[in-house]
Amino acid sequence: MDLFEKCRTFTRADDARRAGFYPYFIPLQDTEGTEVVVEGRRMIMIGSNNYLGLTTDPRVREAAIKAIERYGTSCTGSRFLNGNLAMHNELEQELADFVGKEAGLVFSTGMGVNLGVISSLVGRGEYVVTDRDDHASIVDGCRLSFGEMKRYRHNDMAHLAQILDGLGGKPALVVVDGVFSMGGDIAPLPEILEVCQRYGARLMVDDAHSMGVLANGRGTGAHFGLTDQVDLVMGTFSKAFASLGGVVVGDATVIDYIKHNARSLIFSASMPPSNVAAVQTALRIIKAEPERVQRVHEISEYMRQGYRSMGFEIGNSQTPIIPILIGDENKTFACWRALFEAGIYVNPVVPPAVAPTASLLRTSYMSTHTYEQLDRVLETFATVGKALEII
């Protein structure tokens, strides 16, 4: 059989295109953060991770431009060799200090952090244990490691304890999302830590959606006052930090080990200077303007109350990520299409990204959204929800 036979028989995308329900790879012709232009129409964006609205901040833009003028557009090499600038090292220490750890290590992508950290730390005869709702990058990091992966039911501490107990004291790393990317709920970190400490497991928290958002931007550990007890914290720059890349922070000896063993770091070109400068500037804005973080939470609570008052199911969201739980895949696509045509940009999430009966619309909010925009979103959701008998 031809290896490419699976490509020829793959029809799901074409079927969706023909039905007018294809929501992926839509080209944005212009973007101003809270509004985008698609097919010549201006739309309200509630499908972005630009939580603090910093991608269009003039200070961030200017910093990126100045970095290009000084260093050029690329480092053209791995940080392991010629691609390491002083600004990479400066950013690492700034982020470590911000979170409250000894040292940091910057990667070219957030995906690369999880691939490199997990695969370098977990070897043969060792274990990595994850929440079933953890991000795909964590799953792929586990697959790349030579250790064995175990998964516990979402936020089920009894199941986590059962798994760790069954390992008989063998080395284990527990990896958990600080904020879950689909549900917007915060991991029960105190309970997770208690179980990890009981069985001698190490803990890594993926703060992709927490860094820059929780506890004045310092993440899930700071939210619970437990940063000192978390072994490793990773974060991404493509969300609150208005750039691209990722970081892991922790004890200096552990970070140094990862630096010399993480293949996704060693064999990838380093973050371009413009991206580094954008993150540095975004970080300084976050520290100087905590009202941005406060506002995105105020906006998110406003939207949670609005959706609930209309009868939408939104799960246990506690963050700027608010899922609209629909269940049926076809109805989810129909809802997405109606909202799209009404000028609201939102992301449908369907199997296999979620369980077969758990399709949803993933909405997310920025500190720069206006209440006029938010009210229009709620009004449109009410109209569409009633028309499709979702509410």
C-alpha positions in Angstrom: 0.0 0.0 0.0 1.2 3.5 -0.8 2.2 5.6 2.3 0.2 8.5 0.9 -3.1 6.5 0.5 -4.3 7.9 3.9 -3.9 11.5 2.4 -6.1 10.7 -0.6 -8.8 9.1 1.6 -8.8 12.0 4.1 -12.0 13.8 3.3 -13.1 15.4 6.5 -11.6 18.8 5.7 -13.1 18.9 2.2 -16.5 17.8 3.5 -16.4 20.7 6.0 -15.4 23.2 3.2 -18.2 22.0 1.0 -20.7 22.4 3.8 -19.5 25.9 4.7 -18.3 24.7 8.1 -14.6 24.9 7.8 -13.2 27.2 10.5 -9.5 26.6 10.2 -6.6 28.6 8.6 -8.8 31.6 8.0 -6.6 34.4 6.7 -6.8 37.6 8.7 -6.4 40.6 6.4 -5.8 43.0 9.2 -5.8 43.0 13.0 -6.0 45.6 15.7 -6.1 43.2 18.6 -9.8 43.2 19.7 -11.0 43.6 16.0 -9.8 41.8 12.9 -10.7 42.0 9.2 -11.7 38.8 7.4 -13.0 38.7 3.8 -13.2 42.5 3.9 -15.4 42.5 7.0 -14.5 43.8 10.4 -15.1 41.4 13.2 -14.8 41.3 17.0 -12.0 38.9 18.0 -12.9 36.6 21.0 -10.7 33.8 19.8 -7.2 35.1 20.6 -4.8 34.5 23.5 -3.7 38.1 23.4 -4.9 38.4 27.0 -3.3 41.8 27.9 -3.7 43.3 24.4 0.0 44.0 24.1 0.5 42.8 20.5 -0.5 46.2 19.3 1.1 48.3 22.1 3.3 50.9 20.6 6.1 50.2 23.1 6.2 46.6 22.3 6.3 47.3 18.5 9.0 49.9 18.9 11.2 47.5 20.9 10.9 44.8 18.3 11.8 47.3 15.5 14.8 48.6 17.4 16.0 45.1 18.0 15.9 44.3 14.2 17.7 47.5 13.5 20.5 46.5 15.9 20.8 42.8 15.5 19.0 42.0 12.2 16.1 39.6 11.7 17.5 36.3 12.9 20.3 34.8 15.0 20.7 32.1 12.3 21.8 29.4 14.7 21.2 27.5 17.9 21.7 29.1 21.2 24.1 26.2 21.9 26.4 27.6 19.2 26.3 31.0 17.5 22.7 32.0 18.2 23.0 33.2 21.8 22.7 37.0 22.4 23.2 38.8 25.7 19.5 39.7 25.5 18.5 36.0 25.7 20.4 35.7 28.9 19.0 38.9 30.3 15.4 37.8 29.5 16.0 34.5 31.2 17.0 36.1 34.5 14.3 38.7 34.3 11.7 36.0 34.0 13.2 33.8 36.7 13.2 36.8 39.1 9.6 37.7 38.1 8.3 34.2 38.8 10.5 33.7 41.9 13.0 31.1 40.7 16.8 30.9 40.5 17.3 30.5 36.8 15.5 30.4 33.5 16.0 29.0 30.0 14.4 30.5 26.9 13.3 28.3 24.0 12.1 29.3 20.4 8.6 28.1 21.1 6.4 27.1 24.0 5.9 23.7 22.3 9.7 23.3 22.3 9.8 23.9 26.1 7.6 20.9 26.9 9.2 18.7 24.3 12.7 19.5 25.5 12.2 19.6 29.3 10.1 16.4 29.6 12.2 14.3 27.2 15.5 15.4 28.8 14.4 14.8 32.4 12.4 11.5 32.1 14.5 8.5 31.1 14.2 4.7 31.1 12.8 3.3 34.3 11.2 6.7 35.1 7.7 8.0 34.8 5.9 11.1 33.7 2.3 11.5 35.0 -0.1 14.0 33.4 -3.7 15.2 33.7 -5.9 13.9 30.9 -6.7 17.5 30.0 -3.1 18.6 29.7 -2.0 20.3 26.5 -0.9 18.3 23.5 2.7 19.6 23.8 2.9 17.9 27.2 1.6 14.7 25.7 4.2 14.9 22.8 7.0 15.7 25.3 6.1 12.5 27.1 6.1 10.5 23.9 9.6 11.8 23.1 11.0 10.7 26.4 12.3 7.2 27.1 10.2 7.1 30.3 6.7 5.7 30.7 3.6 8.0 30.6 0.7 7.6 33.0 -2.5 9.8 32.9 -4.9 10.6 35.7 -8.5 11.7 35.3 -8.9 15.5 35.2 -8.3 17.0 38.6 -8.8 13.6 40.3 -6.4 13.6 43.2 -7.4 10.1 44.3 -6.5 8.8 40.9 -3.2 10.7 40.8 -2.3 9.2 44.2 -3.2 5.7 43.1 -0.9 6.1 40.1 2.0 7.4 42.1 1.5 4.8 44.8 1.7 2.1 42.1 5.1 3.3 41.0 6.7 2.0 44.1 8.9 5.0 44.7 10.5 5.1 41.2 11.4 8.6 39.9 8.4 10.5 38.6 7.6 13.9 37.2 4.0 15.1 37.4 3.2 17.7 34.7 0.0 19.7 34.9 -1.5 22.8 33.2 -1.8 25.7 35.6 -4.8 26.9 33.6 -6.4 24.3 31.3 -6.5 25.7 27.8 -10.0 24.5 26.8 -11.9 24.8 30.1 -10.2 27.9 31.6 -10.2 26.2 35.0 -7.3 26.5 37.4 -5.5 23.3 38.5 -5.9 22.5 42.2 -2.3 23.1 42.9 -2.3 22.7 46.7 -3.8 19.2 46.4 -1.5 18.2 43.6 1.5 19.3 45.6 0.4 17.4 48.6 0.1 14.2 46.6 3.5 14.8 44.9 5.2 15.4 48.2 3.6 12.4 49.8 5.1 10.1 47.1 8.4 12.0 46.4 7.4 13.0 42.8 8.7 16.2 41.2 6.2 18.8 39.8 6.2 20.8 36.7 3.5 23.4 36.0 2.7 24.5 32.5 1.8 28.2 32.9 1.2 28.9 29.2 -2.2 30.5 30.1 -1.3 31.6 33.6 2.0 33.5 33.2 1.0 37.1 32.6 -2.6 36.4 33.8 -2.7 35.0 37.4 -1.3 36.7 40.5 -0.2 39.9 38.7 1.2 37.8 36.0 3.4 35.5 38.1 1.4 32.4 37.5 -0.4 29.6 39.2 2.2 29.0 41.9 1.9 32.6 43.0 -1.9 32.5 42.8 -1.8 29.9 45.6 1.3 31.2 47.3 3.2 28.0 46.5 5.8 29.0 43.9 8.7 27.8 46.2 7.3 24.3 46.2 6.8 23.9 42.5 9.9 22.4 40.9 9.6 23.8 37.4 7.4 26.4 35.8 7.1 26.8 32.1 5.5 29.7 30.2 4.9 30.8 26.6 5.4 34.2 25.0 2.6 33.9 22.4 -0.1 34.8 24.7 0.1 37.6 27.4 3.7 38.4 26.3 2.7 39.3 22.8 5.5 37.5 21.0 6.7 33.9 20.3 8.8 31.5 22.3 8.8 29.9 25.7 10.6 29.6 29.0 11.2 27.2 31.9 12.3 28.5 35.3 13.5 26.5 38.3 16.6 25.7 40.4 19.8 26.6 38.6 21.3 23.1 38.7 18.1 21.7 37.0 18.0 24.4 34.4 21.7 23.9 33.6 21.0 20.2 33.0 18.1 21.0 30.7 20.2 23.5 28.8 22.7 20.8 27.9 20.3 18.0 27.2 17.0 19.4 25.7 17.2 18.5 22.0 14.4 21.0 21.1 16.7 23.8 22.4 20.1 22.5 21.1 18.8 21.7 17.6 16.6 24.7 17.0 17.5 28.2 15.9 17.1 30.7 18.8 14.4 33.3 19.3 14.9 36.2 16.9 16.0 39.5 18.5 12.7 41.2 17.7 10.8 38.5 19.6 13.1 38.7 22.6 12.8 42.5 22.8 9.0 42.3 22.5 8.9 39.9 25.5 11.3 42.0 27.6 9.1 45.1 27.0 5.8 43.2 27.6 7.3 41.9 30.9 8.2 45.4 32.0 4.7 46.7 31.1 3.1 43.8 33.1 5.2 44.7 36.2 4.5 48.4 35.8 0.8 48.2 35.0 -0.9 45.6 37.1 -4.2 47.1 36.2 -4.0 45.4 32.9 -4.2 42.0 34.6 -7.0 43.2 36.9 -9.0 44.5 34.0 -8.9 41.2 32.0 -10.3 39.4 35.0 -13.0 42.0 35.5 -13.9 41.6 31.8 -13.9 37.8 32.1 -16.2 37.9 35.1 -18.6 40.2 33.2 -18.7 37.7 30.3 -19.2 34.7 32.6 -22.1 36.4 34.3 -23.6 37.4 30.9 -23.4 33.9 29.5 -24.8 32.2 32.6 -27.7 34.7 32.8 -28.7 33.7 29.3 -28.5 30.0 30.1 -25.3 29.0 28.4 -23.2 26.3 30.1 -19.6 27.5 30.6 -18.2 24.9 33.0 -15.8 25.9 35.7 -14.0 28.8 34.0 -12.0 31.1 36.3 -9.9 32.9 33.8 -10.1 34.8 30.5 -10.8 31.4 28.8 -14.6 30.8 28.8 -15.9 27.7 27.0 -19.4 27.6 25.6 -20.3 24.0 26.1 -22.6 22.7 23.3 -21.9 19.0 23.1 -23.1 18.1 19.6 -20.4 18.6 16.9 -22.8 19.7 14.1 -24.6 22.2 16.3 -21.2 23.6 17.4 -20.2 24.2 13.8 -23.6 25.7 13.0 -23.2 28.1 16.0 -19.7 29.0 14.9 -20.9 29.8 11.4 -23.8 31.9 12.5 -21.5 33.9 14.9 -18.9 34.3 12.1 -21.5 35.7 9.7 -22.7 38.1 12.4 -19.2 39.4 12.9 -17.9 37.5 15.9 -14.7 35.6 15.6 -14.6 32.5 17.9 -12.9 29.1 17.8 -14.9 25.8 17.6 -13.3 22.8 19.4 -14.5 19.4 18.3 -13.3 15.8 18.5 -10.6 14.6 18.7 -9.5 17.7 20.6 -12.3 17.0 23.1 -14.5 14.0 23.9 -17.1 12.9 21.3 -20.0 14.6 23.1 -18.0 17.6 24.5 -17.8 20.0 21.5 -17.6 23.6 22.5 -16.8 27.2 21.4 -13.7 28.5 23.0 -13.9 32.2 23.8 -11.2 34.3 25.3 -10.8 37.9 26.3 -8.4 40.8 26.4 -7.9 43.6 28.8 -8.3 45.9 25.8 -11.9 44.8 24.9 -14.4 47.5 25.4 -17.8 46.9 27.1 -19.5 48.0 23.9 -17.7 45.2 22.1 -18.5 42.7 24.9 -22.2 43.7 24.9 -22.4 43.1 21.2 -20.9 39.7 21.6 -23.4 38.8 24.3 -26.3 40.1 22.2 -25.1 38.1 19.2 -24.7 34.9 21.3 -28.2 35.3 22.7 -29.7 35.6 19.2 -27.7 32.6 17.8 -28.2 30.5 20.9 -32.0 30.9 20.8 -32.1 30.3 17.0 -30.2 27.0 17.4 -32.0 26.0 20.6 -28.8 26.0 22.6 -30.5 28.2 25.3 
